Amino acid sequence: MLLDPADWSLAFRSDEVLAALPADLQERVTLETHAAVMEVATGVHLRVRDAVNELAGLRRRLTEALAEQGLRAAVAGTHPYAMADDTVVSSHPRYRQIGETMRVLARREPTLATHVHVGVATPGAAVRLLNRFRSHLPLLLALSANSPFWQGNASGFASTRTTLWDAFPRSGVPRHFAGYWDWIESVLPLLRSGAIADPSYLWWDVRLQPKLGTVEVRIMDGQTTVGDVGALAALVQSLASHELNRPDAPAEESVEVLEENRFLAARDGMQALLIDVDTGARVPAGAQLKRTLALCHRHARQLHCEHELDALRRLVTRGGAARQLAHGVGGDLRQVVAGLARAYSPRRAMHALLDNRLRDKPAAV
C-alpha cells in the first residue's frame, strides 16, 4: 500500500512512484489493479532465506524511494479504513481491462495478497500438486489472516480480504483435475472465446502458471513483516515437497468441506475449528497445523528452511489480524496503519532517514 503519512490514508500515486524508481527496481516493483497498490516480486530462488533476503532489500530500497516523495509503504490484506468511493484504478492496460470488465468489483477497496510460486518439473506433476494443495488452503488462510478491518470498522473476520475477493469470477478453490489435459480442456473454451486473455485471469486460490512452470499459491493475505512472508513461504515449499514425494494418494476432500473450512479460516483465523476430513469432527486449526508440521519438518531440512518454518509459531499465537486488532483497541485506526508502516522495513537507520525527510509533513497519529 502507498500511504500518505499526514493521515495514513491511501495515496493513489503509483504511476509517479514507478516513474521515479531506478530501472532495476522497476523490474521488481510494478503496478497493480489499484493506483494505491504496487506489487513487489522477488526473483527465482532455491532457498526461502534467499528470497526473504531479497524481499527485505526490496522493501528497504522502496522505503527510501518513497521517502523522497513524502510517502510510506505498508502491507496487510486490506487498508483498515479505505472507502470504495476513493478508489482509483491504475493506468496499466491489464488493470484498465480488469476495471472495464469487472466494473464495480474492481472499484472496491484494494486488497493485497501474498503469492508463493513453486517450480514444478512436469505438467502432470503440476496438476497433481494443484489438486493436493486444495486440502491445505484453509490452514494457509488461517495462518495468514491479516485483514480484520473494513471501511473503518472491525469486520468480525480475520481475513476480510477473502470475502471481498470472492466477488470476483474464477476465484476460490479450483476443482479437482484428472490431469493436465483435463485442465487444458477446461481452460481452452475461456481462451478461445476471448472471455479471458490468458490463464493468469484464473484467480483461484491456487493455480497453474504454465508460462512460468509453477504452481502459484494465492490464498494468503498480504503479510506485514518479511519474517511472516518467510514463514508462510517455507510452509508452502515444504508442503509442496511432501505432496510431490508422497507415494500414496491422499483422501480427496469434498468441495463442501473445503469451502466450509475456507469460510471458517477467513472468519476465525487460527482460532477456527476446522472440519477433519477423516473423522468429520471439528478440530482446532492449531491441531491441524501440528499434524501438518510433522509431515513437513523432514522436507524443510532438505530445503534448508527449518528456521523460517519455525517462525510460524508467531502466526499461531499472534498473527497479523490479532496484531492489528490490538493496535486498534483505542479506536483510532490511524494507529493501526502507522504500525503497519513501521513494520514494513523496521530498521532504526531507515526510520531516522524517514523522520528527516518527512519532518515537514508530520504524521497525524
Secondary structure, 3 states (H helix, E strand, C coil): CEEECCCCEECCCHHHHHHHCCHHHHCCEEECCECCCEEECCCCCCCHHHHHHHHHHHHHHHHHHHHHCCCEECCCCECCCCCHHHCCECCCHHHHHHHHHHHHHCCCCCECEEEEEEECCCHHHHHHHHHHHHHHHHHHHHHHCCECEECCEECCCCEHHHHHHCCCCCEECCCCCCCHHHHHHHHHHHHHCCCCCCHHHCEECEEEECCCCEEEEEEEECCCCHHHHHHHHHHHHHHHHHHHHCCCCCCCCCHHHHHHHHHHHHHHHHHCEEECCCCCCEEEHHHHHHHHHHHHHHHHHHHCCHHHHHCHHHHHHCCHHHHHHHHCCCCCHHHHHHHHHHHHCCCHHHHHHHHHHCCCCCCCC
